[in-house]
Amino acid sequence: MYEDRRLRIVVVGSGYVGTTMAASFADLGHQVTAVDIDEDVVEALHAGDAPIHEPGLADLIERHAGGNLEASTAYDSLAGADLVYLAVQTPTDEAGNIDTTALETAARMSGEAIADQPPAERPVIVIKSTVTPPHVETIRAAAAAGAGDETLEVAMNPEFLREGSAVSDFREPDKLVFGTSSQRGDDMLTAAFEPIIEATNPVVIRTDPDTAAMIKYANNAFLAAKISLINDLGNICKEFGIDAYEVADAIGADDRIGEQFLRSGVGWGGSCFPKDVRAIIQAATAAGYRPAVLEAAVAVNAEQPARMLELLDEHVDVEDQRVAVLGLAFKPGTDDVRNSRAIPLIEGLQERGANVVAYDPVASEEMQARIPEIEYAKSAARALDGAVGALIVTAWDEFETLDDAFDAMDRQLVVDGRRVIEPRPGMTYEGLTW
Ligand code: UGA
């Protein structure tokens, strides 16, 4: 039975990936300790609270805190572990290079914490953080130096979770990627995911750590470029008066293209696509290759908010006028505003001298911390009240049924960046790519 294969897993770093993974592994029956230097995060986990907003996560933490799921600020909990996951954040600098300083420190400290154990009993260290292939060696070397053991297994197990559905994505992955350099590393990762492999039979890719790191970047770069390509084609459609969604439906029926990630509009945001695409461009350029398609994907994405504002400009001069921004989260289902397309849109409206009033069902507070000077409305209807124009930026379901709320606008002008609403009689409606 699976109980026999219960592992001791330590997850270093309790950000969004680390916490989801720690709680989910605990739910699979493993004994998990989440290690983080932030005492508030550790206390929250002890108390059974989720430090981030992610559907289903609070339930898991509440259920397993104090049982299968423990939390600590100390690295000594690594002693006796089978697997040590490094899920520390890797921030980016201005140019887009990832900064692995914190991850290297975590790797070295993890190595030091297990240095006294006999080599054969040391845990397998697994990099979960997204790092470019050249950085895999940096992290491996830091962990090996800490342990004083050049044979230490440092594996790579990249993450494909989406914000907003991370818990269910963990349970039902399309694929698992095990990048290891020894049979023991592979056995350990297989044991960790055994219940999932048995239950949902995902594709399991067994490879080396560098290739595993590249698969993660290729996955995100491909999806981001796919959206930018449909946006590029969508912009052409708009010029020709053609509906890009009709075109997307048709080409998505071709199995070679696939129907997902063909929603054109104001572009991609979040903590992953923008960061990862830039990081792989930087790493490739440093290695002597400039990836032209990925550079173009970034350029198209940067241009979409400006195109939305141009559509608004065609109908109204917004100076000293009230303009509503509906949706602040980078996508529905999350309060995350990192790289949200709402940011360049609000800035563009501010440059035009507009009085911006923003609304989001969950992300207003997050945006207010970044852009405090605009007005935040308590409902979409209030944001629309008296506005001469509205920009729809996030595809929240509740925007689909606003109907009469548009009547309160001074001028019923809507520029939709996500194809959320149906135009109403009397409304001037501009779709970004349709
Ligand atoms: C993305 C990947 O989908 C995950 O597989 C990956 O694990 C994650 O990054 C990561 O590296 O951690 P996420 O950023 O949560 O996940 O969000 P997505 O659902 O992929 O959406 C990203 C952005 O693309 C959003 O701004 C969304 O609005 C936009 N998008 C998505 C479109 O504009 N059109 C589409 O058709 C789909």
Residues whose N, C-alpha, C, O or C-beta is under 5 A from the ligand:
A	BS01	UGA	E159 F160 L161 R162 E163 I227 F261 L262 R263 G267 W268 G269 G270 C272 F273 F330 K331
